[in-house]
Amino acid sequence: MIYFTADQHFGHENIIKYTHRPFKNANNMNNELIRRYNAVVTDEDTVYFIGDVSLSRNVDSIAGWVERLNGSKHLILGNHDALKPFTYVDHIGFWSVHTALRVEEFVLCHDPAPSCVDRERIWLCGHVHNLFKQINNVVNVGVDVWDFAPVSIEQIRQLLCSPAMRGHENLLEVSPS
């Protein structure tokens, strides 16, 4: 199965306050994010992290969190992913690193701003935390709006077929799995 997620902010104490996350502290948040992730994702699954895994620059800390996560992991860089891109592959546990990427019918990009120019595609983003889950052709896959867990490609397709997407049906071209 393919999953998407964004904006974990592992180790970021202030994100709890900024986005009203229901955690006591960063350590509690980190452990709960990992628990919820692994409750959904198996080692056979593929997960696309659409940015902001951690604000930390400590390679060992980030690797410690990422190695506890199931599945094959790919990173689309976010504005807070501050390490050199290949560090995420060589030392942290991601299989690949990108600035944007197309996966089936979706374009993955951390900041949803490009979607304003390109209304012909469906964009999966992070960056906006709990501002919205879905607006027009943009779906926020951030943990803050998906119960702090990854979301499957099928869940996104179902969301896009919901009444909220009336008038945008031409955007969804579901390819057979």
C-alpha positions in Angstrom: 0.0 0.0 0.0 1.1 3.6 -0.6 0.8 6.1 2.3 1.5 9.8 2.6 2.3 11.9 5.6 3.8 15.3 6.6 4.8 17.6 9.3 5.8 15.2 12.1 8.2 17.8 13.5 10.0 15.1 15.6 11.6 16.7 18.6 10.0 20.1 18.2 8.5 21.1 21.6 6.9 24.3 20.4 4.9 22.6 17.6 2.7 21.2 20.3 1.7 24.7 21.3 1.6 26.2 17.8 -0.8 23.6 16.4 -2.6 22.6 19.7 -1.3 19.0 19.5 -2.6 16.9 22.4 0.8 15.8 23.8 2.5 16.6 27.1 5.9 17.2 25.6 8.1 16.4 22.5 9.1 13.0 23.8 5.5 12.0 24.3 4.6 13.4 20.9 7.5 11.5 19.2 6.5 8.2 20.7 2.8 8.6 19.9 3.5 9.7 16.3 5.7 6.6 15.9 3.1 4.3 17.5 0.2 5.6 15.4 2.4 5.4 12.2 3.4 1.8 12.9 -0.3 0.9 13.7 -1.1 1.7 10.1 2.1 1.1 8.0 3.7 -2.3 7.6 7.2 -3.1 6.4 5.8 -4.0 2.9 4.3 -0.5 2.5 5.7 2.6 0.9 5.4 6.0 2.6 6.0 9.5 1.2 6.9 12.1 3.8 5.9 15.4 2.3 8.3 17.5 4.4 9.2 18.7 7.9 10.2 15.4 9.5 12.2 17.3 12.0 13.7 20.7 12.7 16.7 19.0 14.3 20.1 19.1 12.7 21.2 16.1 14.8 21.6 13.2 12.3 21.6 10.6 15.1 18.3 11.9 16.6 16.5 12.0 13.3 17.8 8.6 12.3 16.7 7.3 15.7 13.1 8.3 15.0 13.0 7.3 11.3 14.5 3.9 11.9 11.6 3.1 14.2 9.1 3.6 11.4 7.9 0.8 9.2 8.0 0.7 5.4 10.1 2.1 2.6 10.4 5.8 3.3 10.8 8.6 0.7 11.2 12.3 1.6 9.9 15.3 -0.2 11.9 18.1 1.4 10.0 20.7 3.5 11.1 24.1 4.7 12.4 22.7 8.0 14.3 19.7 6.6 17.6 21.5 6.9 20.2 18.8 6.3 21.9 18.2 3.0 19.5 16.0 0.9 21.8 13.0 0.6 22.2 12.9 4.4 18.6 11.8 4.6 19.5 8.8 2.3 23.0 8.0 3.5 22.5 8.4 7.2 18.9 8.7 8.2 17.0 5.9 6.4 15.1 7.4 3.5 15.3 5.6 0.2 15.1 8.8 -1.9 14.8 12.6 -1.5 13.0 15.0 -3.8 11.8 18.6 -3.9 8.6 17.5 -5.6 7.5 14.2 -7.1 4.6 12.7 -9.1 3.1 9.5 -7.6 0.3 8.0 -9.6 -2.2 10.8 -10.2 -0.8 13.1 -7.5 1.9 15.7 -7.3 3.7 15.8 -4.0 5.1 19.2 -2.8 5.5 20.4 0.8 4.2 23.9 0.2 0.9 24.0 -1.6 1.6 27.3 -3.3 2.4 25.8 -6.8 -1.2 24.4 -6.8 -2.5 27.9 -7.3 -0.8 28.0 -10.7 -1.5 24.4 -11.7 -5.2 23.6 -11.2 -5.0 20.7 -13.6 -3.4 18.3 -11.1 -4.2 17.0 -7.6 -1.6 18.2 -5.1 -0.7 16.5 -1.9 1.0 18.8 0.6 2.0 19.5 4.1 3.2 22.8 5.5 -0.3 24.2 6.5 -0.6 21.9 9.6 -4.3 22.2 10.7 -5.4 25.1 8.4 -7.3 22.7 6.1 -7.6 19.1 5.1 -8.7 19.6 1.5 -9.3 22.7 -0.7 -10.2 22.3 -4.4 -7.3 20.3 -5.9 -5.1 20.3 -2.8 -5.1 17.7 0.0 -3.1 18.3 3.1 -1.6 15.0 4.3 -0.1 16.5 7.5 -0.4 14.6 10.7 -2.4 17.4 12.3 -5.5 16.7 10.2 -5.2 12.9 9.9 -5.3 11.9 13.5 -1.4 12.0 13.7 -1.0 9.0 11.3 -0.3 8.5 7.6 -3.1 8.5 5.1 -3.4 5.8 2.4 -3.7 6.5 -1.3 -7.2 4.9 -1.2 -8.3 7.2 1.6 -7.3 10.2 -0.4 -9.1 8.9 -3.5 -12.2 8.4 -1.4 -11.9 12.0 -0.1 -11.6 13.3 -3.6 -14.8 11.4 -4.7 -16.8 12.9 -1.8 -19.5 15.5 -2.3 -16.9 18.2 -1.4 -15.2 17.5 -4.8 -18.3 18.0 -6.9 -17.3 19.9 -10.0 -13.7 18.6 -9.8 -14.3 15.0 -10.9 -12.1 15.5 -13.9 -9.1 15.9 -11.7 -9.2 12.4 -10.4 -8.0 9.8 -12.9 -7.6 6.7 -10.8 -5.3 4.3 -12.3 -5.8 0.6 -11.6 -3.7 -0.8 -8.8 
